Amino acid sequence: MAEKILIVEDDLTLQETLVYNLSHQGYAVVTASDGNSAVEAARKNAPDLILLDIMLPGMDGFEVCRIIRKELTTPILMLTARDDEIDRVVGLEVGADDYLTKPFSMRELIARVKALLRRARIIQEDQQSRNTQKKNFVFDNLSIDQVRREVKINDKIMEFKPKELDLLIHFAENKGQVLSREQILEKVWGWDYFGDSRTVDVHVRWLREKIEVNPANPKRIITVRSAGYRFDG
């Protein structure tokens, strides 16, 4: 079965170009031209990947990404007309997996699409193979149930985005070890991830806000200067 890609782009000329090129690569393509229809299409079609423009009528791409990321782990490649670091950082913060600045070549876009889909398949296969090996972790008042993908603090269930939970589990599996940002990117995001180490920093900040008593003075996820992070449980 062909992998399905949702294209969210209000520029109909570009949308048609994307549809043409991705269809010829063998992908099934679904389209949306505004934020609300994008969210609806993602829920209805369960795409394998989403190409998401930032500048959309009504709800912008950042908000669309934020909503979708609460419900789906689908890889999201954001498209922006501005080569602005703020756009890239905000995109990562709301859950995008990668970003591409317009104008871009179809060759690069297709390469990134293939890489994101390949990484998603590898992660899915790895998770399936580890299902029988999964165990629970308990660190004082923090408990992690890998099978249920459920985290509790003081017996209260906490809400985590998919990648936040993946990162927390990776830390738990490597308690006490110093992990570089590059190691974390490779294991949690995949070896062919196009983003940078700021992705890790953003997700660590989110985790600290949820599992630390005082995120400004963390006791669980420790920054090791010039090396990376260490999880002390």
N, C-alpha and C positions, 0 to 999 in steps of 0.2 A: 504494500500500500504506500502511495506517495506521501511524503511528509508534507504537512500543511503549514503554510505561512500566511499570517494575517498582515496585510499592508494597511497602515493607517496614514493617509496622506491626502491633504485637501487640494494640492496642486494636481489637477486631473491629468495634465500632460505627463508629469513625472510618475503619477500613479500608473498610467497606462504603460509607460516605459518599464517600470518595475515588474508589472504583471507579465509583460511580454518576455522579458529576459528570464525571470524566475520560472515561468511556465516552460520555457524551452530548456531549462535545467532539470525538468522533470518534477517540479514541485506543484502541489495543488495550492491554489491561491484564493484567498478571501480578501475583500477590501472593505474599508470604511473611510469616510471623509471628515468625520468630526469625532470629538471625544466621547459623547454619549453612545453613538453607534459602535465605537471601538470597544467599549466595555461590554456592550451587549453581544457583539460578535465574538469576543474572547470567551465569554461565558457559554455561548451557544455552540461554538465550533471547536473549542479546546485545541487551539493551534499548537504546532510543535515549536514555532518561533514567531515573534512579533516584530515587525519593522514599524517604529513609532516616531512620527514627526513631532517635534516639540510645539511648533506654532500651529495650533488648530483652532477653528472657530468654537466658541463656547469654552468647554473644559480643555485646558491645555494638556500637552503630552506628559508633563510632570504629574499632574493629578491623575491622569489615566493610568500611568505607570504605578502610582501609589495604590490605587484601587485594585488593579489587577494583581499586584504583587502580594496583597493580603490573601488572595484566593488561589493563585496559581504559581507554579515554579517555572513556567514557560520562559525560555531565554528571551530577553528584550533588547533589541538593538535600536538605540535612539538616533534619530536624524536631526541635525540642527543646521540652520543657515548661518549661525554665528560661531566663529572660531573663538569662543569665549570660555575661559577656564571655569567661570562660575556656572555656566550651563552644564559643563561636564561633571563638575563636582555635585551639583544638585541632582543631576541624572543618576549618578551613582548612589547618592543618599536615598533616593526614593525607590531604588531597587533595580535600575537598569544594569544589564550585563556588559554592554559595550556601547560606544557612540561613534558616529561618523559625521564629519562636517561636509556640508554641501558647498560647492559641487564636488561630486565624487565620481570615480570611474566605476563602471559596472563590474569590471574585473575585481576591484578591491571589495566592493559590496558582496559579490558572490563568494569571494574567499572568506570573508568574515561570517557570512551566513553558514557556509559549510563548516567552518571551525566551531561556531557556536552549537550547531546541531550535532557535530561529532562529539564535542565535549559533553553535551546533554546525554547522549547515548552512553558514553563511557561512565558517567556518574550514575545513570540509572542501572546499568549492568553491574556496577560495583556495589550499589546499594542492595540489589537483588541477591548478589552472591554473599553478602554479609548478613543477610536477614537471619540466618541460622546461627550466626556468631554474635549477634547483638546482645549486649548486657546493659543492665541499669547501673547508673552511677549515683552515689550519695556523698555529698560533701557538706557536712553539718546540716544546715537548713535547706540546702539546695539538692534537689533530686532530678535526675534525667532518665526518662524512660525512652529508649531508642526505638522500640517496636511501635509504641503508640505515638512517638514523637511528641512527648509531653514533658514539660518542665514545671516543677513546683518549687515555690519558696515558702517555707512555713506552711506546707500542705495546701497552698493556694496555687491554682493553675495560672501560669503566666502565658501571655501571648507573644509568640516570636515569629518573625518572618522566616521563610524557609532557609535562606542563606545564613541568617543569624543562628538558627538552630544547628545547621551543618557546622558552622564555625565553633559553636559551643561544644558540640560533640567531639570535634577534632581536638579541641583543647583538653577535654576530659580524657580522651584516649592517650594524650601525651602529657599528663599532669607532671609538673616539675621540670619539664624540658624546655629549653629556650628554642623557640621556633622563629625563623626569619620570616619576613613578609613574603619573600619569594617562595619559601617552602609552603606557607599557608596558601598562597595563590595557586600553587600547583596541585595541592591536595584537595582544597575546597572548591576552587573555581575551575580547575583543569589546566593541564600543561600548556594548552594553546590559547589561553586567555589573552585578549588584546589589551586589556586595561592595565592599570598600574597599581603600585602599592598603596595608594590612597584609598583604594577600595577596602583593603584590610583595615586601615585606620578608622574609616567611617564605621565599619561593622563592629569593630572593637568598642568604639565609643557607644554605639547603640547597646551592645551587650552590657557594658558597665552601667549604663543608665537603668538596666533592668535587674542586674544581679548583685550590684555593689550597694552597700549601705551608704557610702559616700563616694559617688563616681569620681569626684575630684581628687580623692585619696584612695585609690583602689587597693584592695587587699587580695582580690582573687586573680584578676588579670593584670600582671605586672609588666610595665614597659622596661625592657632591658636596653639601655642606651647603645646605639650603633649595632644592635644585634637583632632585636625583634620583641617578642612577647613570651612571657612564661605564665602558665596557669597554675596557681597554687591551691585551687580547690575551694 
